[in-house]
Amino acid sequence: MTKIAFDGVPVAGTINFGLGQPSADLLPVSLLQTASDDFYSKAAGLELNYGELQGDERFRETLGSFLGRTYGVPAHANSLLVTSGNSQAMDFVCERFTHPGDTILVEEPSYFLAFQIFRDHGLNIVGIPTDADGMDIDALEETLTRTTAAMVYTIPSFHNPGGQTLSARRRDRLLELSRQHDFIIVADEVYQLLYADQLPPPALGCRTCEGKVLSLGSFSKILAPGLRLGWIQTSADLMAVLLDSGQLNSGGSFNHLASHVVRHAIDMGLQEAHIGFLRTAYQVRLEAMDAALGKHLSNIARWRKPGGGYFFWLELPEMADCAEMRKRAGDFEVGFQPGEYFSNEEKLKNCLRLSFAHYREDEIKTGVRRLADLIATELGS
Amino acid sequence: MTKIAFDGVPVAGTINFGLGQPSADLLPVSLLQTASDDFYSKAAGLELNYGELQGDERFRETLGSFLGRTYGVPAHANSLLVTSGNSQAMDFVCERFTHPGDTILVEEPSYFLAFQIFRDHGLNIVGIPTDADGMDIDALEETLTRTTAAMVYTIPSFHNPGGQTLSARRRDRLLELSRQHDFIIVADEVYQLLYADQLPPPALGCRTCEGKVLSLGSFSKILAPGLRLGWIQTSADLMAVLLDSGQLNSGGSFNHLASHVVRHAIDMGLQEAHIGFLRTAYQVRLEAMDAALGKHLSNIARWRKPGGGYFFWLELPEMADCAEMRKRAGDFEVGFQPGEYFSNEEKLKNCLRLSFAHYREDEIKTGVRRLADLIATELGS
C-alpha cells in the first residue's frame, strides 16, 4: 500500500493546491477572541469540569437550532453527540461499530486519509464507482448482492476529491438500501454549508429516521480546524451504542471547553455571519480556478466545476502519471494531490486534486498557469 | 460484567465522595481567561489551522521545560505527543499497540473506567495484587512466567483508588521486567504533581530510555478537565508507532487550540502558581478527611493516609457489601464508589473509595460523619 506523507507544511513561494485547508485570512482570530471573552466573562467554575458524555446540553441545543437555520431541519439535542472533529469521529465510529475484517464500502475516489483510519481498524475497503451525481447506486446495489457491508462511507455534498454532489434521488436510494441491507451510512457532511450559489440536497443528518445514518459534521471547515470540534447526528439506537464507550465514560465530553466557546459564537450570530463571509470568499476562488483552468488547461484536462466545497478534480490523458509529475512540481513552485492517493485500487493515476481554499484569487491564477507549464513539460504537449 | 453508571452528576444536598473531580472553587476561570486573551491578542490566523500531528512544537517545548521544573527532568519536545486527555490517550494507546485478545496486566484494584476502555479493545485484563508500596512486583514477575502481556497499566503515584505510591525500588524492577519480557508500561501519571508534602519517586515519564514506557500526563487534574488536553511522553521507537495513525494524519494535533492557551498559561507562570494553590487546598482536604475518618470510623474501617492525589481507600469488615450500602447512601445524603467497581475480579466488595477533591473541609467533616452513620446502620454496630 502506498505510504502517503502528510502534505500540510507550506513551502515559501510554492502555490500548493494540495493543501485542503483555509488560508490565514479566512481564519477568525477576532471572532474566537470575542466568543471566548464572552464565555469566560460569564463562566462558572464547574463549566471547566468534565462535561456530559454526549456533550454540553446547552451547546447541543444551540447546535440543533443552528442546524435548523442552516440545514433547514432543526435537530433535537438528543440526536447530537459532540466530537473532537471528523477525523476523531470517523475513528470513533469504526471503534464502536466495526470489527477487524468487516467490509466498508467507499466512493472511488474518496478522501485518502479516511482510508488510513479504516485500515487502522482492520477494515476491508471496497470502492464503489462515482459519476457526476456522486456514488453510482446501481453499482452499490450490485456490490451488496455479494458483499455484506458494515458501513458505507460517503461524502454526499461537494465531494473530496471529486467535487460533485450526490443527487436527491440517489440519497433516497442509499437510505432505502441501508434499510434493506442493514448497513450504517457514515455521511461526512463537512462541506454541506459551503455551497457557492445553489443549496445541495438536504444533509443526510436531516434523515436519520429513514435509515441507519451517522452524519458527521465539523466546525473545522466553517470556523477553525484548530478547534477540534464537531458532532455526530444520529438516531436514538445508534446514539446508545456510541455512548457506551469507555473513553467517553472516563473523560466526559470529547471537547467540552471548545463547545462553550462555539456556543457563544453561535448565540452571538458570529458563526452564521462567518459562513456567509466564507461562502463569498470561496465562491470567488472557485470561479477564479475554473476560469484559469479554462484558460490554460482546457486543451488537455477535463473537470467538472464544483458547486461548492474545496476541490476540483482534474482528469489528464490516460498516459499521465500524476504521482511522478508531483515529484517535479516543486521546480514549478506548484503543488497538488495525485489522484491515485484517492483510489482504493491504486488507479486514477492520470487524475489530480486541486484545492482552491488556501489561496487568493491572484495566487490561484498564477498557480494554475504554473501547473499548466508543468503538465505541458511532462506530457510534452 | 457489572455495568457501572457514570456518577458524575452532583445531587443537591448530598456530599458525594464518589466524585473524583475538582470543586468549582478550584477551577481557574480567570486564569484561563487571561491565558486565552494573551494567546488571541498575539495570534496569527494560521495558528487556528490544523496543527502538527505530534502537537504544536512551541507547546511541546514549553511543556518539556515545565516537566523539567516539576518532574525534575526536562523532556525533549520530540519525546512528547499532545493528546486530548488521558482517557483519549488510553484509548489511542490500545488502538496503536494492541489487538483483540491481547493481555493487559493491571493493578488490583485499579481505575474502574480504564477497564471499560480496555474491554472496548477486546483486551484480556489480568489483575496483579497491590500493597502499601503499589503493585506487587513479585506477583507481576510470577504472572509473566505464564502470561504474555502486551501492556502493563499502572498508576504509580497516589493511586486511583488505592492512594498509595509505587516505591522507587519497585519502579526499577518494573522497568527491568519491561525490558526482559518486552511489554509496554502504560503509566497513568496524572496525580504525580499533586503530592501533599513529600515528592513521590520520579515519574516513569523521566525514564523512557530504561524500558518501553508510555507516560500519560494531563492538564485535567492540574488545570481543568474541560480543556481535554494531555500528553504522552515516550521513546522515539514508540513515538513512531503512535504517529503512524490515520486519525492523526487526517485531523492534525489532537487538541491544537487548547495547547496554545495552555502554552500561554505556562509561559506566564500561571500553571505552576495554580499547582501550588491546588497542593495547598488538597492538603487541607486530605488532612480533614484523615482526621474525620479517625474520629468517626477508626473502630470499624482501615485505611492508609495517602501522600497526595485525590483518594482514600477504606476497607470495612469482610461481611460488608459496599455496593449494596451505596444504594441506601442517598438517604444519608452521602456518596462514594463501591470497591468492587475497581476490581477486575468482582472482589473487594467490603472496600470503598472516597475522593476528597470535590468538597471543602467543613463538607468533608460532615460527609464523613454521615458515612459513619450509614455504615453503623448497615453493619448494625
Boltz contact constraints between the chains, C-beta under 6 A:
constraints:
  - contact:
      token1: [A, 6]
      token2: [B, 249]
      max_distance: 6.0
  - contact:
      token1: [A, 21]
      token2: [B, 49]
      max_distance: 6.0
  - contact:
      token1: [A, 21]
      token2: [B, 50]
      max_distance: 6.0
  - contact:
      token1: [A, 24]
      token2: [B, 45]
      max_distance: 6.0
  - contact:
      token1: [A, 24]
      token2: [B, 46]
      max_distance: 6.0
  - contact:
      token1: [A, 27]
      token2: [B, 45]
      max_distance: 6.0
  - contact:
      token1: [A, 27]
      token2: [B, 48]
      max_distance: 6.0
  - contact:
      token1: [A, 29]
      token2: [B, 43]
      max_distance: 6.0
  - contact:
      token1: [A, 29]
      token2: [B, 45]
      max_distance: 6.0
  - contact:
      token1: [A, 33]
      token2: [B, 40]
      max_distance: 6.0
  - contact:
      token1: [A, 36]
      token2: [B, 36]
      max_distance: 6.0
  - contact:
      token1: [A, 40]
      token2: [B, 33]
      max_distance: 6.0
  - contact:
      token1: [A, 43]
      token2: [B, 29]
      max_distance: 6.0
  - contact:
      token1: [A, 45]
      token2: [B, 24]
      max_distance: 6.0
  - contact:
      token1: [A, 45]
      token2: [B, 27]
      max_distance: 6.0
  - contact:
      token1: [A, 45]
      token2: [B, 29]
      max_distance: 6.0
  - contact:
      token1: [A, 46]
      token2: [B, 24]
      max_distance: 6.0
  - contact:
      token1: [A, 48]
      token2: [B, 27]
      max_distance: 6.0
  - contact:
      token1: [A, 48]
      token2: [B, 224]
      max_distance: 6.0
  - contact:
      token1: [A, 48]
      token2: [B, 226]
      max_distance: 6.0
  - contact:
      token1: [A, 49]
      token2: [B, 21]
      max_distance: 6.0
  - contact:
      token1: [A, 49]
      token2: [B, 225]
      max_distance: 6.0
  - contact:
      token1: [A, 49]
      token2: [B, 226]
      max_distance: 6.0
  - contact:
      token1: [A, 50]
      token2: [B, 21]
      max_distance: 6.0
  - contact:
      token1: [A, 50]
      token2: [B, 225]
      max_distance: 6.0
  - contact:
      token1: [A, 84]
      token2: [B, 84]
      max_distance: 6.0
  - contact:
      token1: [A, 85]
      token2: [B, 251]
      max_distance: 6.0
  - contact:
      token1: [A, 87]
      token2: [B, 247]
      max_distance: 6.0
  - contact:
      token1: [A, 87]
      token2: [B, 250]
      max_distance: 6.0
  - contact:
      token1: [A, 87]
      token2: [B, 251]
      max_distance: 6.0
  - contact:
      token1: [A, 91]
      token2: [B, 247]
      max_distance: 6.0
  - contact:
      token1: [A, 113]
      token2: [B, 249]
      max_distance: 6.0
  - contact:
      token1: [A, 113]
      token2: [B, 250]
      max_distance: 6.0
  - contact:
      token1: [A, 116]
      token2: [B, 246]
      max_distance: 6.0
  - contact:
      token1: [A, 116]
      token2: [B, 249]
      max_distance: 6.0
  - contact:
      token1: [A, 117]
      token2: [B, 246]
      max_distance: 6.0
  - contact:
      token1: [A, 117]
      token2: [B, 247]
      max_distance: 6.0
  - contact:
      token1: [A, 120]
      token2: [B, 246]
      max_distance: 6.0
  - contact:
      token1: [A, 224]
      token2: [B, 48]
      max_distance: 6.0
  - contact:
      token1: [A, 225]
      token2: [B, 49]
      max_distance: 6.0
  - contact:
      token1: [A, 225]
      token2: [B, 50]
      max_distance: 6.0
  - contact:
      token1: [A, 226]
      token2: [B, 48]
      max_distance: 6.0
  - contact:
      token1: [A, 226]
      token2: [B, 49]
      max_distance: 6.0
  - contact:
      token1: [A, 226]
      token2: [B, 256]
      max_distance: 6.0
  - contact:
      token1: [A, 226]
      token2: [B, 257]
      max_distance: 6.0
  - contact:
      token1: [A, 227]
      token2: [B, 257]
      max_distance: 6.0
  - contact:
      token1: [A, 228]
      token2: [B, 255]
      max_distance: 6.0
  - contact:
      token1: [A, 246]
      token2: [B, 116]
      max_distance: 6.0
  - contact:
      token1: [A, 246]
      token2: [B, 117]
      max_distance: 6.0
  - contact:
      token1: [A, 246]
      token2: [B, 120]
      max_distance: 6.0
  - contact:
      token1: [A, 247]
      token2: [B, 87]
      max_distance: 6.0
  - contact:
      token1: [A, 247]
      token2: [B, 91]
      max_distance: 6.0
  - contact:
      token1: [A, 247]
      token2: [B, 117]
      max_distance: 6.0
  - contact:
      token1: [A, 249]
      token2: [B, 6]
      max_distance: 6.0
  - contact:
      token1: [A, 249]
      token2: [B, 113]
      max_distance: 6.0
  - contact:
      token1: [A, 249]
      token2: [B, 116]
      max_distance: 6.0
  - contact:
      token1: [A, 250]
      token2: [B, 87]
      max_distance: 6.0
  - contact:
      token1: [A, 250]
      token2: [B, 113]
      max_distance: 6.0
  - contact:
      token1: [A, 251]
      token2: [B, 85]
      max_distance: 6.0
  - contact:
      token1: [A, 251]
      token2: [B, 87]
      max_distance: 6.0
  - contact:
      token1: [A, 255]
      token2: [B, 228]
      max_distance: 6.0
  - contact:
      token1: [A, 256]
      token2: [B, 226]
      max_distance: 6.0
  - contact:
      token1: [A, 257]
      token2: [B, 226]
      max_distance: 6.0
  - contact:
      token1: [A, 257]
      token2: [B, 227]
      max_distance: 6.0
